[in-house]
Amino acid sequence: MNCLACDRIVQIKSNNNPYFICELEASYLVLADHQRYEGWCILLLKEHQEHLDQLALETQLHLFRDVARTARAIRNAFRPRRLNYECLGNTLPHVHWHIIPRYDWDPQPESPIWVRPKEERCVEASLERLASLVAELNKHLRIHEP
């Protein structure tokens, strides 16, 4: 099986992923590859599953707690205008949640970010900036530990 999310989890477990933030109850929290929307995070379900509805109810509950905890940390760390929550699976068939902060400068705040040109939203961060974002999110995750 070729799964980008599973590959990322292998990198996390081998301590070789600069986007890794922390391990949560049901997921691994990482920064998205692109940080045009600074603080954009992705939760990768720890196990390979393709459909949210096929998860055990307990896993669904743990995962949603992870989503809510991450959202609170993003909101407190970066003070976005809004947060978008997306669990798509169209191009990555592994249960994962995008939590995308939306800011006042956003050119189309009423639309999903995917409608923006790829070259506009695909902005990489330096390793130093990634480390700073990871540290800031970890600080806010520790403040609100369950």
LOLUM-639473 format. One line per field, with one value per residue: residue in one letter; chain; z, x, y of N, C-alpha, C in turn. Coordinates in nm, 2 decimals. Atoms other than C-alpha are relative to their C-alpha. Layout:
REM LOLUM-639473
residuo: [A:...]
cadena: [A:...]
n_up: [Z:...]
n_east: [X:...]
n_north: [Y:...]
ca_up: [Z:...]
ca_east: [X:...]
ca_north: [Y:...]
c_up: [Z:...]
c_east: [X:...]
c_north: [Y:...]
REM end
This chain:
REM LOLUM-639473
residuo: [M:N:C:L:A:C:D:R:I:V:Q:I:K:S:N:N:N:P:Y:F:I:C:E:L:E:A:S:Y:L:V:L:A:D:H:Q:R:Y:E:G:W:C:I:L:L:L:K:E:H:Q:E:H:L:D:Q:L:A:L:E:T:Q:L:H:L:F:R:D:V:A:R:T:A:R:A:I:R:N:A:F:R:P:R:R:L:N:Y:E:C:L:G:N:T:L:P:H:V:H:W:H:I:I:P:R:Y:D:W:D:P:Q:P:E:S:P:I:W:V:R:P:K:E:E:R:C:V:E:A:S:L:E:R:L:A:S:L:V:A:E:L:N:K:H:L:R:I:H:E:P]
cadena: [A:A:A:A:A:A:A:A:A:A:A:A:A:A:A:A:A:A:A:A:A:A:A:A:A:A:A:A:A:A:A:A:A:A:A:A:A:A:A:A:A:A:A:A:A:A:A:A:A:A:A:A:A:A:A:A:A:A:A:A:A:A:A:A:A:A:A:A:A:A:A:A:A:A:A:A:A:A:A:A:A:A:A:A:A:A:A:A:A:A:A:A:A:A:A:A:A:A:A:A:A:A:A:A:A:A:A:A:A:A:A:A:A:A:A:A:A:A:A:A:A:A:A:A:A:A:A:A:A:A:A:A:A:A:A:A:A:A:A:A:A:A:A:A:A:A]
n_up: [0.00:0.01:-0.06:-0.04:-0.14:-0.07:0.01:-0.09:-0.13:-0.01:-0.02:-0.13:-0.09:0.01:-0.04:0.12:0.06:-0.06:-0.01:-0.11:-0.12:-0.12:0.00:-0.07:-0.04:0.11:0.12:-0.01:0.05:0.08:0.08:0.15:0.08:0.04:-0.12:0.04:-0.11:-0.11:-0.10:0.07:-0.06:0.05:-0.09:0.07:-0.09:-0.03:0.08:0.14:0.03:0.11:-0.02:-0.14:-0.06:-0.03:-0.12:-0.13:-0.06:-0.09:0.09:0.06:-0.11:-0.03:0.11:-0.01:-0.11:0.06:0.09:-0.09:-0.07:0.10:0.04:-0.11:0.00:0.12:-0.03:-0.10:0.04:0.11:0.00:0.14:0.01:0.01:0.02:0.09:-0.04:0.12:0.00:0.14:0.05:0.15:0.06:-0.10:-0.06:-0.13:-0.08:-0.05:-0.01:0.02:-0.07:0.07:-0.04:0.10:-0.05:0.06:0.13:0.09:0.12:0.02:-0.13:0.00:0.08:-0.05:0.05:0.12:0.12:0.03:0.09:-0.07:-0.03:-0.11:-0.13:-0.03:-0.05:-0.09:-0.11:-0.02:-0.11:-0.12:-0.02:-0.04:-0.14:-0.08:0.00:-0.08:-0.14:-0.05:-0.02:-0.11:-0.12:-0.02:-0.03:-0.14:-0.09:0.00:0.00:-0.06]
n_east: [0.08:-0.07:0.08:-0.08:0.02:-0.07:-0.14:-0.03:0.00:-0.13:-0.10:0.02:-0.04:-0.14:-0.05:-0.06:0.10:-0.01:0.14:0.06:0.03:0.01:0.09:0.13:0.06:0.03:-0.07:-0.12:0.02:-0.11:0.03:0.01:-0.12:0.00:0.04:0.06:0.09:-0.09:0.07:0.08:-0.04:0.07:0.00:-0.01:0.05:-0.12:0.01:0.05:0.14:0.04:0.14:0.03:0.12:-0.03:-0.07:0.07:0.05:-0.09:-0.11:0.06:0.01:-0.14:-0.04:0.06:-0.07:-0.12:0.03:0.04:-0.12:-0.08:0.07:-0.02:-0.14:-0.02:0.07:-0.07:-0.14:-0.01:0.11:0.06:0.14:0.08:-0.06:0.07:-0.02:0.03:-0.04:0.04:-0.03:0.00:-0.13:-0.07:0.10:-0.04:0.07:-0.08:0.07:-0.07:0.05:-0.06:0.04:0.03:-0.04:0.07:-0.06:0.05:0.07:0.13:0.03:0.13:-0.03:-0.11:-0.13:-0.03:0.03:-0.10:-0.10:-0.09:-0.13:0.02:0.02:-0.11:-0.11:-0.08:-0.07:-0.14:-0.01:0.00:0.14:0.07:-0.04:0.07:0.14:0.01:-0.02:0.12:0.12:-0.02:0.02:0.14:0.05:-0.03:0.09:0.14:-0.01:0.12]
n_north: [-0.12:-0.12:-0.10:-0.11:-0.02:0.10:-0.03:-0.11:0.06:0.07:-0.11:-0.05:0.10:0.01:-0.13:-0.06:-0.07:-0.13:-0.05:0.06:-0.08:0.09:0.11:-0.02:0.13:0.08:-0.05:-0.07:-0.14:-0.05:-0.12:0.02:-0.03:-0.14:-0.08:-0.13:-0.02:0.04:0.08:0.10:0.13:0.13:0.11:0.13:0.11:0.09:0.12:-0.02:0.02:-0.10:-0.06:-0.04:0.08:0.14:0.01:0.03:-0.12:-0.05:-0.06:-0.13:-0.10:-0.04:-0.09:-0.13:-0.07:-0.05:-0.11:-0.11:-0.04:-0.06:-0.13:-0.10:-0.05:-0.09:-0.13:-0.08:-0.03:-0.08:-0.09:-0.02:-0.05:0.12:0.13:0.10:0.14:0.08:0.14:0.02:0.13:0.01:0.03:0.08:0.10:0.03:-0.10:-0.11:-0.13:-0.12:-0.11:-0.11:-0.13:-0.10:-0.13:-0.12:-0.03:0.11:-0.06:0.07:0.07:0.07:0.12:0.08:-0.05:0.08:-0.07:-0.09:0.05:0.09:-0.08:-0.09:0.07:0.09:-0.08:0.07:-0.08:0.05:0.09:-0.08:-0.04:0.12:0.02:-0.10:0.04:0.12:-0.04:-0.08:0.09:0.09:-0.08:-0.02:0.14:0.04:-0.08:0.06:0.15:0.06]
ca_up: [0.00:-0.09:0.15:0.20:0.55:0.66:0.52:0.72:1.03:0.97:0.95:1.27:1.45:1.33:1.45:1.10:1.03:1.09:1.05:1.35:1.65:1.89:1.94:2.05:2.16:1.82:1.58:1.51:1.47:1.20:1.03:0.67:0.41:0.31:0.56:0.36:0.63:0.92:1.17:0.92:1.09:0.98:1.22:1.08:1.23:1.39:1.20:0.83:0.78:0.48:0.62:0.93:0.97:0.98:1.29:1.63:1.81:2.08:1.81:1.65:1.99:2.06:1.72:1.76:2.09:1.91:1.65:1.92:2.12:1.81:1.71:2.05:2.03:1.68:1.79:2.10:1.93:1.61:1.67:1.32:1.22:1.16:1.15:0.87:0.95:0.66:0.65:0.27:0.16:-0.21:-0.28:0.04:0.14:0.50:0.77:0.84:0.94:0.81:1.05:0.86:1.01:0.81:0.85:0.78:0.48:0.32:-0.04:-0.03:0.33:0.23:0.01:0.09:0.04:-0.24:-0.48:-0.45:-0.71:-0.61:-0.63:-0.39:-0.12:-0.15:0.05:0.22:0.55:0.64:0.89:1.15:1.09:1.12:1.45:1.58:1.47:1.63:1.95:1.97:1.91:2.16:2.42:2.37:2.36:2.70:2.85:2.76:2.82:2.91]
ca_east: [0.00:0.13:-0.01:0.15:0.00:0.14:0.48:0.47:0.38:0.69:0.90:0.74:0.82:1.18:1.21:1.26:0.97:1.02:0.64:0.56:0.40:0.29:0.11:-0.25:-0.50:-0.60:-0.37:-0.04:-0.05:0.16:0.19:0.07:0.34:0.24:0.20:0.04:-0.23:0.01:-0.08:-0.25:-0.24:-0.33:-0.42:-0.32:-0.52:-0.26:-0.38:-0.46:-0.83:-1.00:-1.35:-1.44:-1.77:-1.59:-1.39:-1.49:-1.70:-1.44:-1.17:-1.41:-1.46:-1.08:-1.02:-1.27:-1.12:-0.79:-0.95:-1.11:-0.79:-0.59:-0.84:-0.82:-0.44:-0.44:-0.70:-0.50:-0.16:-0.24:-0.57:-0.73:-1.06:-1.20:-1.11:-1.20:-1.23:-1.20:-1.19:-1.19:-1.01:-1.03:-0.66:-0.53:-0.73:-0.63:-0.85:-0.71:-0.84:-0.72:-0.76:-0.70:-0.69:-0.84:-0.72:-0.84:-0.61:-0.78:-0.89:-1.19:-1.29:-1.63:-1.47:-1.25:-0.88:-0.87:-1.03:-0.73:-0.45:-0.21:0.10:-0.07:-0.16:0.15:0.39:0.67:0.82:1.19:1.30:1.35:0.99:0.86:1.04:0.89:0.54:0.58:0.70:0.41:0.15:0.31:0.30:-0.07:-0.14:0.03:-0.18:-0.50:-0.40:-0.70]
ca_north: [0.00:0.34:0.60:0.94:0.97:0.64:0.74:1.06:0.86:0.64:0.97:1.09:0.76:0.78:1.14:1.27:1.50:1.88:1.93:1.71:1.89:1.61:1.29:1.31:1.05:0.92:1.11:1.27:1.65:1.80:2.14:2.14:2.14:2.49:2.77:3.06:3.02:3.02:2.76:2.53:2.19:1.83:1.55:1.21:0.92:0.68:0.38:0.35:0.38:0.54:0.62:0.81:0.62:0.29:0.38:0.25:0.50:0.54:0.62:0.88:1.05:1.05:1.20:1.47:1.56:1.59:1.82:2.04:2.06:2.15:2.42:2.58:2.59:2.74:3.00:3.10:3.09:3.28:3.46:3.39:3.54:3.19:2.82:2.58:2.21:1.96:1.58:1.52:1.20:1.28:1.27:1.11:0.80:0.81:0.97:1.31:1.65:1.98:2.27:2.59:2.93:3.21:3.57:3.92:3.95:3.64:3.74:3.49:3.42:3.29:3.01:2.71:2.78:2.52:2.77:3.00:2.96:2.68:2.92:3.15:2.90:2.68:2.88:2.69:2.80:2.78:2.52:2.80:2.92:2.56:2.52:2.84:2.74:2.40:2.55:2.80:2.53:2.30:2.58:2.63:2.25:2.21:2.50:2.31:1.95:1.73]
c_up: [0.00:0.06:0.06:0.15:0.08:-0.01:0.09:0.15:0.03:0.03:0.14:0.11:0.00:0.03:-0.11:-0.08:0.07:0.02:0.13:0.12:0.12:-0.03:0.09:0.03:-0.12:-0.13:0.03:-0.06:-0.07:-0.06:-0.14:-0.07:-0.04:0.11:-0.04:0.11:0.12:0.11:-0.05:0.05:-0.07:0.11:-0.08:0.10:0.01:-0.09:-0.14:-0.01:-0.10:0.03:0.14:0.06:0.03:0.13:0.12:0.06:0.10:-0.07:-0.05:0.11:0.04:-0.11:0.00:0.11:-0.05:-0.09:0.08:0.07:-0.09:-0.04:0.11:0.01:-0.11:0.03:0.10:-0.05:-0.11:-0.02:-0.14:0.02:0.01:-0.01:-0.10:0.04:-0.12:0.02:-0.14:-0.05:-0.15:-0.06:0.10:0.08:0.13:0.09:0.05:0.00:-0.03:0.09:-0.05:0.05:-0.11:0.06:-0.07:-0.14:-0.11:-0.12:-0.02:0.12:0.00:-0.08:0.07:-0.06:-0.13:-0.13:-0.04:-0.09:0.08:0.04:0.11:0.14:0.04:0.03:0.11:0.11:0.02:0.12:0.13:0.03:0.05:0.14:0.09:0.00:0.09:0.15:0.06:0.02:0.12:0.13:0.03:0.02:0.14:0.09:0.01:-0.01:0.07:0.14]
c_east: [0.09:-0.09:0.10:-0.01:0.08:0.15:0.04:0.00:0.13:0.11:-0.01:0.06:0.16:0.07:0.06:-0.11:-0.01:-0.14:-0.08:-0.01:0.00:-0.09:-0.12:-0.06:-0.01:0.08:0.13:-0.03:0.12:-0.04:-0.02:0.13:0.01:-0.06:-0.04:-0.10:0.07:-0.07:-0.08:0.05:-0.08:0.02:-0.01:-0.05:0.12:0.00:-0.06:-0.14:-0.04:-0.13:-0.02:-0.11:0.03:0.09:-0.08:-0.04:0.10:0.12:-0.06:0.00:0.14:0.05:-0.06:0.05:0.13:-0.02:-0.04:0.12:0.10:-0.05:0.02:0.15:0.03:-0.06:0.08:0.14:0.00:-0.12:-0.06:-0.14:-0.10:0.08:-0.09:0.04:-0.04:0.05:-0.05:0.03:0.00:0.13:0.09:-0.10:0.04:-0.07:0.09:-0.08:0.09:-0.07:0.07:-0.05:-0.02:0.02:-0.06:0.05:-0.05:-0.08:-0.14:-0.04:-0.12:0.02:0.11:0.13:0.03:-0.04:0.10:0.11:0.11:0.13:-0.02:-0.01:0.11:0.12:0.08:0.06:0.14:0.00:0.00:-0.15:-0.08:0.02:-0.07:-0.15:-0.03:0.00:-0.12:-0.12:0.02:-0.03:-0.15:-0.07:0.02:-0.09:-0.13:0.00:-0.13:0.02]
c_north: [0.12:0.11:0.11:0.03:-0.10:0.02:0.11:-0.05:-0.08:0.11:0.05:-0.10:-0.01:0.14:0.08:0.08:0.14:0.06:-0.06:0.09:-0.09:-0.11:0.03:-0.13:-0.09:0.04:0.06:0.14:0.05:0.14:-0.05:0.03:0.15:0.09:0.14:0.04:-0.05:-0.07:-0.11:-0.14:-0.12:-0.10:-0.13:-0.11:-0.10:-0.12:0.03:-0.04:0.10:0.07:0.03:-0.08:-0.14:-0.02:-0.04:0.13:0.07:0.08:0.13:0.11:0.05:0.10:0.13:0.08:0.06:0.12:0.12:0.06:0.08:0.14:0.10:0.05:0.09:0.13:0.08:0.04:0.11:0.10:0.02:0.05:-0.12:-0.12:-0.08:-0.14:-0.09:-0.14:-0.05:-0.15:-0.02:-0.04:-0.07:-0.09:-0.05:0.10:0.10:0.12:0.11:0.10:0.12:0.13:0.10:0.14:0.11:0.03:-0.10:0.06:-0.06:-0.07:-0.08:-0.14:-0.09:0.05:-0.07:0.08:0.11:-0.06:-0.08:0.08:0.10:-0.07:-0.09:0.07:-0.08:0.09:-0.06:-0.09:0.08:0.04:-0.12:-0.02:0.09:-0.03:-0.12:0.03:0.08:-0.09:-0.09:0.07:0.01:-0.14:-0.04:0.08:-0.07:-0.15:-0.05:-0.04]
REM end
